[in-house]
């Protein structure tokens, strides 16, 4: 089995890699047009997943804040988790916009042609 390059990362890098597209894109070369196209293809294929993670995080924060446990996260009359919801929502939307821009640059993903199935 080939070594996993992300298994040697510290924990905070693993969390950043789980949520942020710019973290991945900074590690990819971007000097030649082929490299920029590879970055656009990567973003087209993965930014929607990262956006979903941000939106799910925001939803979870909001649900915790409005639950009976939410009073624990009120500091000075400000619902802390409720205030983080718009931030996570905007970051998720930003990832969706990045995915759409990358798809405009790289084109739609390649779809494999249909394969005949044997009914045996």
N, CA, C and O atoms as a MOPAC input file, in Angstrom:
PM7 MOZYME 1SCF
protein

 N      0.85000 1    -1.16500 1     0.00000 1
 C      0.00000 1     0.00000 1     0.00000 1
 C      0.90400 1     1.24000 1     0.00000 1
 O      1.83400 1     1.31800 1     0.80300 1
 N      0.64500 1     2.20700 1    -0.88600 1
 C      1.48200 1     3.40200 1    -0.91100 1
 C      1.24700 1     4.25100 1     0.33100 1
 O      0.15500 1     4.23900 1     0.89900 1
 N      2.27700 1     4.99200 1     0.75300 1
 C      2.10700 1     5.81500 1     1.95900 1
 C      1.10700 1     6.94100 1     1.70800 1
 O      1.01800 1     7.47900 1     0.60500 1
 N      0.37400 1     7.27700 1     2.73300 1
 C     -0.60600 1     8.35500 1     2.66800 1
 C      0.09700 1     9.66700 1     3.03700 1
 O      0.57100 1     9.79700 1     4.16600 1
 N      0.17900 1    10.64700 1     2.12100 1
 C      0.89900 1    11.87200 1     2.44500 1
 C      0.20100 1    12.70700 1     3.51100 1
 O      0.84700 1    13.54500 1     4.14100 1
 N     -1.09000 1    12.50800 1     3.73300 1
 C     -1.77500 1    13.30400 1     4.75100 1
 C     -1.70300 1    12.67400 1     6.13200 1
 O     -2.09900 1    13.31300 1     7.10700 1
 N     -1.21500 1    11.44900 1     6.25400 1
 C     -1.17000 1    10.81500 1     7.57000 1
 C     -0.05400 1    11.37400 1     8.43600 1
 O     -0.08800 1    11.20900 1     9.65500 1
 N      0.93200 1    12.02900 1     7.84100 1
 C      2.03100 1    12.59500 1     8.60800 1
 C      1.77700 1    14.03500 1     9.02700 1
 O      2.66200 1    14.67400 1     9.59600 1
 N      0.58900 1    14.55600 1     8.75800 1
 C      0.28400 1    15.93600 1     9.08300 1
 C     -0.08900 1    16.07900 1    10.55300 1
 O     -0.64700 1    15.15300 1    11.14200 1
 N      0.21700 1    17.23700 1    11.15400 1
 C     -0.30100 1    17.49000 1    12.50000 1
 C     -1.82700 1    17.59400 1    12.47600 1
 O     -2.42900 1    17.74900 1    11.41300 1
 N     -2.43300 1    17.50900 1    13.63100 1
 C     -3.88800 1    17.47900 1    13.72100 1
 C     -4.50800 1    18.74600 1    13.14000 1
 O     -5.50500 1    18.66900 1    12.42200 1
 N     -3.93200 1    19.91000 1    13.43900 1
 C     -4.54300 1    21.14200 1    12.94000 1
 C     -4.46900 1    21.22500 1    11.41500 1
 O     -5.35400 1    21.80900 1    10.78900 1
 N     -3.43700 1    20.65500 1    10.81600 1
 C     -3.37400 1    20.62400 1     9.35100 1
 C     -4.41900 1    19.67200 1     8.78400 1
 O     -4.98800 1    19.94000 1     7.72500 1
 N     -4.67600 1    18.58200 1     9.46200 1
 C     -5.69300 1    17.65000 1     8.99800 1
 C     -7.07800 1    18.28900 1     9.05400 1
 O     -7.89200 1    18.07700 1     8.15400 1
 N     -7.35400 1    19.06500 1    10.09600 1
 C     -8.64600 1    19.75200 1    10.20100 1
 C     -8.76400 1    20.81200 1     9.11900 1
 O     -9.81700 1    20.94200 1     8.49600 1
 N     -7.70400 1    21.56700 1     8.88800 1
 C     -7.71200 1    22.59100 1     7.83800 1
 C     -7.91700 1    21.93000 1     6.47800 1
 O     -8.68100 1    22.43300 1     5.65500 1
 N     -7.24300 1    20.81300 1     6.23700 1
 C     -7.38400 1    20.11500 1     4.95800 1
 C     -8.79800 1    19.57100 1     4.77800 1
 O     -9.26400 1    19.44100 1     3.64600 1
 N     -9.48000 1    19.25600 1     5.85600 1
 C    -10.83700 1    18.72500 1     5.77000 1
 C    -11.84200 1    19.79500 1     5.36200 1
 O    -12.88300 1    19.47700 1     4.78600 1
 N    -11.54200 1    21.06900 1     5.65500 1
 C    -12.50100 1    22.13900 1     5.42700 1
 C    -12.11500 1    23.16600 1     4.36700 1
 O    -13.01000 1    23.77500 1     3.78200 1
 N    -10.84300 1    23.39000 1     4.09200 1
 C    -10.43700 1    24.53400 1     3.26800 1
 C     -9.86400 1    24.11300 1     1.92600 1
 O     -8.89800 1    23.35100 1     1.87700 1
 N    -10.44500 1    24.59600 1     0.84000 1
 C     -9.90300 1    24.36600 1    -0.50100 1
 C     -8.59700 1    25.12900 1    -0.72000 1
 O     -7.69000 1    24.57600 1    -1.34200 1
 N     -8.45200 1    26.37800 1    -0.24000 1
 C     -7.18000 1    27.07900 1    -0.46700 1
 C     -5.97700 1    26.35500 1     0.12300 1
 O     -4.86400 1    26.49900 1    -0.38500 1
 N     -6.17800 1    25.58300 1     1.17800 1
 C     -5.06500 1    24.83100 1     1.76100 1
 C     -4.52600 1    23.82300 1     0.74600 1
 O     -3.31500 1    23.65500 1     0.60700 1
 N     -5.43300 1    23.16100 1     0.04500 1
 C     -5.02500 1    22.18700 1    -0.96700 1
 C     -4.43000 1    22.88500 1    -2.18700 1
 O     -3.41600 1    22.44500 1    -2.72800 1
 N     -5.05900 1    23.96400 1    -2.61100 1
 C     -4.62100 1    24.63400 1    -3.83100 1
 C     -3.26100 1    25.30000 1    -3.67100 1
 O     -2.51700 1    25.41400 1    -4.64500 1
 N     -2.92100 1    25.74100 1    -2.46400 1
 C     -1.59400 1    26.33000 1    -2.23500 1
 C     -0.48200 1    25.30800 1    -2.38900 1
 O      0.65100 1    25.66600 1    -2.71200 1
 N     -0.79300 1    24.04900 1    -2.16200 1
 C      0.21600 1    22.99800 1    -2.28000 1
 C      0.36500 1    22.46700 1    -3.69200 1
 O      1.22600 1    21.62600 1    -3.94800 1
 N     -0.45400 1    22.94100 1    -4.60600 1
 C     -0.36800 1    22.52600 1    -6.00000 1
 C      0.36900 1    23.60000 1    -6.78600 1
 O      0.13600 1    24.78900 1    -6.56700 1
 N      1.25700 1    23.20300 1    -7.70100 1
 C      1.93600 1    24.21500 1    -8.51200 1
 C      0.94100 1    24.94200 1    -9.40300 1
 O     -0.04500 1    24.35700 1    -9.85200 1
 N      1.20100 1    26.20600 1    -9.65500 1
 C      0.28200 1    26.97900 1   -10.46300 1
 C      0.98600 1    27.89900 1   -11.44400 1
 O      0.46800 1    28.96600 1   -11.77400 1
 N      2.15700 1    27.50000 1   -11.91400 1
 C      2.93300 1    28.40700 1   -12.75100 1
 C      2.60700 1    28.26400 1   -14.23600 1
 O      2.54300 1    29.26800 1   -14.94600 1
 N      2.40500 1    27.07600 1   -14.70700 1
 C      2.14100 1    26.87600 1   -16.13700 1
 C      0.63000 1    26.78600 1   -16.37700 1
 O     -0.13200 1    26.54800 1   -15.44100 1
 N      0.20400 1    26.97400 1   -17.60700 1
 C     -1.23800 1    26.83300 1   -17.88900 1
 C     -1.77500 1    25.44100 1   -17.57800 1
 O     -2.93000 1    25.30600 1   -17.17500 1
 N     -0.96100 1    24.40400 1   -17.75700 1
 C     -1.39900 1    23.04300 1   -17.42700 1
 C     -1.61100 1    22.88900 1   -15.91900 1
 O     -2.55200 1    22.23300 1   -15.47500 1
 N     -0.70900 1    23.51300 1   -15.13600 1
 C     -0.86100 1    23.46500 1   -13.68000 1
 C     -2.11500 1    24.20400 1   -13.23500 1
 O     -2.83500 1    23.73200 1   -12.35400 1
 N     -2.37900 1    25.34700 1   -13.83100 1
 C     -3.58500 1    26.09800 1   -13.48300 1
 C     -4.84100 1    25.32300 1   -13.87700 1
 O     -5.84900 1    25.37500 1   -13.17200 1
 N     -4.78500 1    24.61500 1   -14.98300 1
 C     -5.92500 1    23.79300 1   -15.38500 1
 C     -6.11500 1    22.62500 1   -14.41000 1
 O     -7.24700 1    22.26600 1   -14.08700 1
 N     -5.01300 1    22.03500 1   -13.94400 1
 C     -5.10900 1    20.95100 1   -12.96000 1
 C     -5.71900 1    21.46100 1   -11.65400 1
 O     -6.50100 1    20.75500 1   -11.01800 1
 N     -5.36500 1    22.68000 1   -11.25600 1
 C     -5.95200 1    23.27300 1   -10.05800 1
 C     -7.44800 1    23.50200 1   -10.25100 1
 O     -8.23900 1    23.23800 1    -9.34500 1
 N     -7.83600 1    23.98900 1   -11.42300 1
 C     -9.25700 1    24.22300 1   -11.70500 1
 C    -10.02900 1    22.90700 1   -11.71100 1
 O    -11.15400 1    22.84200 1   -11.21500 1
 N     -9.42700 1    21.86200 1   -12.27000 1
 C    -10.08600 1    20.55200 1   -12.29000 1
 C    -10.24800 1    20.02700 1   -10.86600 1
 O    -11.30100 1    19.48900 1   -10.52000 1
 N     -9.21100 1    20.17800 1   -10.03700 1
 C     -9.31100 1    19.72400 1    -8.65200 1
 C    -10.42400 1    20.48200 1    -7.93100 1
 O    -11.22700 1    19.88200 1    -7.21700 1
 N    -10.46800 1    21.78300 1    -8.11700 1
 C    -11.48500 1    22.59400 1    -7.44400 1
 C    -12.87700 1    22.24000 1    -7.96000 1
 O    -13.82600 1    22.18100 1    -7.17800 1
 N    -13.01200 1    22.00700 1    -9.25600 1
 C    -14.30100 1    21.61300 1    -9.82700 1
 C    -14.79000 1    20.31300 1    -9.19700 1
 O    -15.98400 1    20.15500 1    -8.94200 1
 N    -13.86900 1    19.38100 1    -8.94500 1
 C    -14.24300 1    18.06500 1    -8.44700 1
 C    -14.43300 1    18.00500 1    -6.93300 1
 O    -15.14600 1    17.12500 1    -6.44900 1
 N    -13.81500 1    18.91700 1    -6.16400 1
 C    -13.81200 1    18.78400 1    -4.70700 1
 C    -14.43600 1    19.93500 1    -3.92800 1
 O    -14.80200 1    19.74500 1    -2.76900 1
 N    -14.57100 1    21.11700 1    -4.51500 1
 C    -15.04800 1    22.26800 1    -3.74400 1
 C    -16.49500 1    22.11100 1    -3.29700 1
 O    -16.86400 1    22.64400 1    -2.25100 1
 N    -17.31700 1    21.40700 1    -4.04400 1
 C    -18.70300 1    21.20200 1    -3.61700 1
 C    -18.75100 1    20.34000 1    -2.35200 1
 O    -19.59000 1    20.56900 1    -1.48200 1
 N    -17.86700 1    19.36300 1    -2.24500 1
 C    -17.80200 1    18.54600 1    -1.03300 1
 C    -17.38600 1    19.39000 1     0.15900 1
 O    -17.96300 1    19.27400 1     1.24000 1
 N    -16.39000 1    20.23600 1    -0.03500 1
 C    -15.94200 1    21.10300 1     1.04700 1
 C    -17.04100 1    22.09600 1     1.42500 1
 O    -17.21100 1    22.39700 1     2.60600 1
 N    -17.77800 1    22.60400 1     0.46100 1
 C    -18.89100 1    23.51000 1     0.75300 1
 C    -19.95100 1    22.79300 1     1.57700 1
 O    -20.50600 1    23.36700 1     2.51400 1
 N    -20.23200 1    21.55500 1     1.23700 1
 C    -21.19400 1    20.78100 1     2.01000 1
 C    -20.75800 1    20.58900 1     3.45100 1
 O    -21.58600 1    20.61100 1     4.36200 1
 N    -19.47600 1    20.40400 1     3.65900 1
 C    -18.96400 1    20.26300 1     5.02900 1
 C    -19.17100 1    21.54800 1     5.81900 1
 O    -19.54500 1    21.50600 1     6.99100 1
 N    -18.92700 1    22.70400 1     5.17300 1
 C    -19.13000 1    23.98500 1     5.85300 1
 C    -20.59900 1    24.20100 1     6.17000 1
 O    -20.94100 1    24.63200 1     7.27100 1
 N    -21.47400 1    23.90400 1     5.20900 1
 C    -22.89500 1    24.09800 1     5.45100 1
 C    -23.40400 1    23.15900 1     6.54300 1
 O    -24.23600 1    23.55300 1     7.36000 1
 N    -22.91600 1    21.93400 1     6.56200 1
 C    -23.29900 1    20.99400 1     7.60700 1
 C    -22.79400 1    21.45100 1     8.97100 1
 O    -23.50300 1    21.31000 1     9.96700 1
 N    -21.58500 1    21.99200 1     9.03200 1
 C    -21.05800 1    22.52200 1    10.28900 1
 C    -21.92100 1    23.67400 1    10.78400 1
 O    -22.24400 1    23.74200 1    11.97000 1
 N    -22.29600 1    24.57600 1     9.89100 1
 C    -23.14900 1    25.69000 1    10.28200 1
 C    -24.50300 1    25.21400 1    10.78500 1
 O    -25.01800 1    25.73900 1    11.77300 1
 N    -25.08400 1    24.22300 1    10.11400 1
 C    -26.35600 1    23.66800 1    10.55000 1
 C    -26.23400 1    23.03400 1    11.93700 1
 O    -27.11700 1    23.20500 1    12.77700 1
 N    -25.15200 1    22.31100 1    12.17400 1
 C    -24.93900 1    21.68700 1    13.48400 1
 C    -24.76800 1    22.74100 1    14.57200 1
 O    -25.31000 1    22.59700 1    15.66800 1
 N    -24.01800 1    23.79800 1    14.27500 1
 C    -23.86000 1    24.86800 1    15.26300 1
 C    -25.19800 1    25.51200 1    15.59000 1
 O    -25.49100 1    25.78700 1    16.75400 1
 N    -26.01300 1    25.75400 1    14.56300 1
 C    -27.31800 1    26.36300 1    14.79400 1
 C    -28.22100 1    25.44500 1    15.61000 1
 O    -28.92100 1    25.90500 1    16.51200 1
 N    -28.21000 1    24.14800 1    15.29800 1
 C    -29.05700 1    23.21000 1    16.03100 1
 C    -28.63900 1    23.10400 1    17.50100 1
 O    -29.48900 1    22.98300 1    18.38300 1
 N    -27.34700 1    23.15000 1    17.75800 1
 C    -26.88500 1    23.11400 1    19.15100 1
 C    -27.30600 1    24.38700 1    19.86400 1
 O    -27.70800 1    24.34600 1    21.02700 1
 N    -27.21600 1    25.52300 1    19.17100 1
 C    -27.55900 1    26.79600 1    19.80400 1
 C    -29.04500 1    26.87400 1    20.16100 1
 O    -29.39400 1    27.41600 1    21.21000 1
 N    -29.92300 1    26.34300 1    19.30900 1
 C    -31.35200 1    26.44700 1    19.61800 1
 C    -31.85900 1    25.27900 1    20.45900 1
 O    -33.03500 1    25.24700 1    20.82300 1
 N    -30.99900 1    24.33200 1    20.76600 1
 C    -31.39500 1    23.21300 1    21.61700 1
 C    -31.41500 1    23.67200 1    23.08200 1
 O    -30.96600 1    24.77600 1    23.39200 1
 N    -31.92900 1    22.83800 1    23.96800 1
 C    -31.89000 1    23.20000 1    25.39500 1
 C    -30.46400 1    23.37300 1    25.92600 1
 O    -30.26100 1    24.05900 1    26.92800 1
 N    -29.48100 1    22.76300 1    25.27000 1
 C    -28.08700 1    22.91600 1    25.67700 1
 C    -27.51400 1    24.27700 1    25.26000 1
 O    -26.43200 1    24.65300 1    25.71000 1
 N    -28.22200 1    25.00900 1    24.41200 1
 C    -27.71800 1    26.25400 1    23.85600 1
 C    -27.44100 1    27.33500 1    24.87300 1
 O    -26.63300 1    28.22400 1    24.60400 1
 N    -28.08600 1    27.29800 1    26.04700 1
 C    -27.83500 1    28.33900 1    27.03300 1
 C    -26.39300 1    28.31800 1    27.52900 1
 O    -25.89700 1    29.32700 1    28.03100 1
 N    -25.72500 1    27.19000 1    27.39500 1
 C    -24.32000 1    27.09400 1    27.80100 1
 C    -23.43700 1    27.96100 1    26.90700 1
 O    -22.40600 1    28.46700 1    27.35100 1
 N    -23.84100 1    28.13300 1    25.64800 1
 C    -23.03800 1    28.86200 1    24.67900 1
 C    -23.48800 1    30.30600 1    24.50900 1
 O    -23.25400 1    30.90400 1    23.45800 1
 N    -24.12500 1    30.87200 1    25.52000 1
 C    -24.49500 1    32.28600 1    25.52000 1
 C    -23.52700 1    33.00500 1    26.43700 1
 O    -23.46600 1    32.72300 1    27.63400 1
 N    -22.76800 1    33.93700 1    25.87300 1
 C    -21.77600 1    34.68100 1    26.64500 1
 C    -22.15100 1    36.15600 1    26.58200 1
 O    -22.15600 1    36.75400 1    25.50600 1
 N    -22.45900 1    36.73200 1    27.71500 1
 C    -22.81900 1    38.15000 1    27.76900 1
 C    -24.06200 1    38.46600 1    26.95400 1
 O    -24.16300 1    39.55600 1    26.39100 1
 N    -25.00000 1    37.54900 1    26.87700 1
 C    -26.22000 1    37.76900 1    26.12200 1
 C    -26.08900 1    37.50300 1    24.63000 1
 O    -27.06300 1    37.67800 1    23.89800 1
 N    -24.92300 1    37.08500 1    24.15400 1
 C    -24.69600 1    36.81200 1    22.73000 1
 C    -24.65100 1    35.30600 1    22.49700 1
 O    -23.83500 1    34.61700 1    23.10900 1
 N    -25.49600 1    34.79000 1    21.64200 1
 C    -25.43700 1    33.35600 1    21.32400 1
 C    -24.24800 1    33.07000 1    20.40000 1
 O    -24.31700 1    33.31500 1    19.19600 1
 N    -23.18700 1    32.56400 1    20.96100 1
 C    -21.91400 1    32.41800 1    20.25100 1
 C    -22.04500 1    31.48700 1    19.04600 1
 O    -21.61500 1    31.84400 1    17.94900 1
 N    -22.61900 1    30.32100 1    19.22500 1
 C    -22.74300 1    29.38700 1    18.11400 1
 C    -23.70400 1    29.91000 1    17.05400 1
 O    -23.51400 1    29.66200 1    15.86400 1
 N    -24.72800 1    30.63000 1    17.48200 1
 C    -25.65500 1    31.22900 1    16.53300 1
 C    -24.98700 1    32.30000 1    15.68900 1
 O    -25.35900 1    32.49400 1    14.53100 1
 N    -24.01100 1    32.99800 1    16.24700 1
 C    -23.28000 1    34.01400 1    15.49100 1
 C    -22.28100 1    33.38900 1    14.52200 1
 O    -21.91500 1    34.01400 1    13.52600 1
 N    -21.83700 1    32.16800 1    14.79900 1
 C    -20.91600 1    31.48400 1    13.88600 1
 C    -21.62900 1    30.89900 1    12.67400 1
 O    -21.00100 1    30.62700 1    11.65100 1
 N    -22.95500 1    30.70100 1    12.79000 1
 C    -23.70500 1    30.12900 1    11.67400 1
 C    -23.57700 1    30.94700 1    10.39200 1
 O    -23.29600 1    30.35800 1     9.34800 1
 N    -23.76900 1    32.28500 1    10.40600 1
 C    -23.63000 1    33.03300 1     9.14900 1
 C    -22.22100 1    32.95700 1     8.56500 1
 O    -22.05400 1    32.97000 1     7.34600 1
 N    -21.21700 1    32.87800 1     9.41900 1
 C    -19.83600 1    32.79300 1     8.93500 1
 C    -19.62300 1    31.47800 1     8.19300 1
 O    -19.06900 1    31.46700 1     7.09400 1
 N    -20.05800 1    30.37800 1     8.78500 1
 C    -19.87400 1    29.08300 1     8.12200 1
 C    -20.71500 1    29.00600 1     6.85400 1
 O    -20.29700 1    28.40100 1     5.86600 1
 N    -21.89300 1    29.61200 1     6.87700 1
 C    -22.73800 1    29.61500 1     5.68400 1
 C    -22.05600 1    30.38600 1     4.55500 1
 O    -22.06500 1    29.93200 1     3.41100 1
 N    -21.46700 1    31.54300 1     4.85600 1
 C    -20.79700 1    32.34000 1     3.82200 1
 C    -19.56100 1    31.62900 1     3.27300 1
 O    -19.28900 1    31.70700 1     2.07500 1
 N    -18.81200 1    30.93900 1     4.12900 1
 C    -17.64400 1    30.19700 1     3.64900 1
 C    -18.08500 1    29.04400 1     2.76100 1
 O    -17.43700 1    28.75500 1     1.75500 1
 N    -19.17200 1    28.38800 1     3.11700 1
 C    -19.70800 1    27.31600 1     2.27100 1
 C    -20.14600 1    27.84200 1     0.91300 1
 O    -19.87300 1    27.21400 1    -0.10900 1
 N    -20.81800 1    28.97800 1     0.88900 1
 C    -21.23200 1    29.57900 1    -0.37200 1
 C    -20.01000 1    30.00100 1    -1.18500 1
 O    -20.01400 1    29.87900 1    -2.41000 1
 N    -18.96900 1    30.49400 1    -0.52300 1
 C    -17.73800 1    30.86400 1    -1.23200 1
 C    -17.10500 1    29.64800 1    -1.89900 1
 O    -16.58600 1    29.75600 1    -3.01000 1
 N    -17.14100 1    28.49700 1    -1.24000 1
 C    -16.61700 1    27.27800 1    -1.85800 1
 C    -17.47100 1    26.85900 1    -3.05600 1
 O    -16.93900 1    26.37500 1    -4.05600 1
 N    -18.78900 1    27.04200 1    -2.96300 1
 C    -19.65100 1    26.72900 1    -4.10600 1
 C    -19.36400 1    27.65500 1    -5.28800 1
 O    -19.34800 1    27.21500 1    -6.43800 1
 N    -19.13900 1    28.92500 1    -5.00400 1
 C    -18.80300 1    29.86800 1    -6.07100 1
 C    -17.46800 1    29.49400 1    -6.70400 1
 O    -17.32000 1    29.55800 1    -7.92400 1
 N    -16.48700 1    29.10200 1    -5.87600 1
 C    -15.18800 1    28.67800 1    -6.41200 1
 C    -15.35300 1    27.45200 1    -7.30300 1
 O    -14.67900 1    27.33400 1    -8.32700 1
 N    -16.23900 1    26.54500 1    -6.92300 1
 C    -16.48600 1    25.36000 1    -7.74300 1
 C    -17.10500 1    25.73900 1    -9.07800 1
 O    -16.73900 1    25.17900 1   -10.11200 1
 N    -18.03300 1    26.67700 1    -9.06900 1
 C    -18.66700 1    27.11300 1   -10.31200 1
 C    -17.68600 1    27.84100 1   -11.22800 1
 O    -17.70600 1    27.64100 1   -12.44200 1
 N    -16.83300 1    28.68000 1   -10.65500 1
 C    -15.82400 1    29.38400 1   -11.45100 1
 C    -14.83300 1    28.38100 1   -12.03800 1
 O    -14.44500 1    28.50000 1   -13.20000 1
 N    -14.42200 1    27.39700 1   -11.24100 1
 C    -13.49600 1    26.38300 1   -11.73500 1
 C    -14.13700 1    25.54400 1   -12.83100 1
 O    -13.46200 1    25.16100 1   -13.78600 1
 N    -15.42800 1    25.25300 1   -12.71000 1
 C    -16.09600 1    24.47800 1   -13.75400 1
 C    -16.19300 1    25.29500 1   -15.04000 1
 O    -16.14200 1    24.73700 1   -16.13600 1
 N    -16.33200 1    26.60100 1   -14.91200 1
 C    -16.36000 1    27.43200 1   -16.11500 1
 C    -15.00000 1    27.40800 1   -16.81500 1
 O    -14.92700 1    27.41100 1   -18.04400 1
 N    -13.92300 1    27.38300 1   -16.02300 1
 C    -12.57700 1    27.33800 1   -16.60300 1
 C    -12.24000 1    25.96100 1   -17.16500 1
 O    -11.70500 1    25.85100 1   -18.26800 1
 N    -12.55300 1    24.91400 1   -16.40900 1
 C    -12.11900 1    23.56400 1   -16.76800 1
 C    -13.14700 1    22.80600 1   -17.60300 1
 O    -12.82600 1    21.77500 1   -18.19400 1
 N    -14.35200 1    23.29700 1   -17.65600 1
 C    -15.39000 1    22.57700 1   -18.38500 1
 C    -16.04200 1    21.52400 1   -17.51800 1
 O    -15.58700 1    21.26500 1   -16.40400 1
 N    -17.09700 1    20.91800 1   -18.01200 1
 C    -17.77600 1    19.89300 1   -17.21800 1
 C    -16.90500 1    18.64900 1   -17.07200 1
 O    -16.02000 1    18.40800 1   -17.89300 1
 N    -17.14900 1    17.86800 1   -16.03900 1
 C    -16.35800 1    16.65200 1   -15.85900 1
 C    -16.62800 1    15.64600 1   -16.97100 1
 O    -17.71000 1    15.61100 1   -17.55800 1
 N    -15.62100 1    14.83400 1   -17.24200 1
 C    -15.75700 1    13.78900 1   -18.25100 1
 C    -16.65200 1    12.68200 1   -17.70600 1
 O    -16.49800 1    12.25100 1   -16.56400 1
 N    -17.57500 1    12.23500 1   -18.52300 1
 C    -18.49000 1    11.16200 1   -18.14400 1
 C    -18.15800 1     9.93800 1   -18.97800 1
 O    -18.04800 1    10.02200 1   -20.20200 1
 N    -17.99900 1     8.80500 1   -18.31400 1
 C    -17.70100 1     7.56400 1   -19.01800 1
 C    -18.89200 1     7.16100 1   -19.87300 1
 O    -20.04000 1     7.37000 1   -19.48000 1
 N    -18.62600 1     6.57900 1   -21.05100 1
 C    -19.74000 1     6.12400 1   -21.88100 1
 C    -20.44400 1     4.94100 1   -21.22200 1
 O    -19.84800 1     4.23100 1   -20.41200 1
 N    -21.71400 1     4.73200 1   -21.57000 1
 C    -22.43800 1     3.61300 1   -20.97700 1
 C    -21.82700 1     2.27100 1   -21.38200 1
 O    -21.27100 1     2.12600 1   -22.47100 1
 N    -21.94200 1     1.31300 1   -20.49500 1
 C    -21.38000 1    -0.01300 1   -20.73200 1
 C    -22.54500 1    -1.00200 1   -20.80100 1
 O    -23.46900 1    -0.94600 1   -19.98900 1
 N    -22.48900 1    -1.89800 1   -21.77200 1
 C    -23.52200 1    -2.92700 1   -21.89800 1
 C    -23.37700 1    -3.92300 1   -20.75200 1
 O    -22.27200 1    -4.32200 1   -20.38500 1
 N    -24.51800 1    -4.31200 1   -20.20300 1
 C    -24.52400 1    -5.27100 1   -19.11100 1
 C    -24.96000 1    -6.63200 1   -19.61300 1
 O    -25.82600 1    -6.74500 1   -20.48100 1
 N    -24.35000 1    -7.65900 1   -19.05700 1
 C    -24.78500 1    -9.02200 1   -19.35100 1
 C    -25.88400 1    -9.39600 1   -18.36800 1
 O    -25.77400 1    -9.12000 1   -17.17300 1
 N    -26.92200 1   -10.00900 1   -18.85800 1
 C    -28.06400 1   -10.37500 1   -18.02100 1
 C    -27.89900 1   -11.77200 1   -17.41700 1
 O    -28.87400 1   -12.33000 1   -16.91300 1
 N    -26.70700 1   -12.34600 1   -17.45100 1
 C    -26.47800 1   -13.70300 1   -16.91900 1
 C    -26.57300 1   -13.74500 1   -15.43600 1
 O    -26.40700 1   -14.80700 1   -14.83600 1

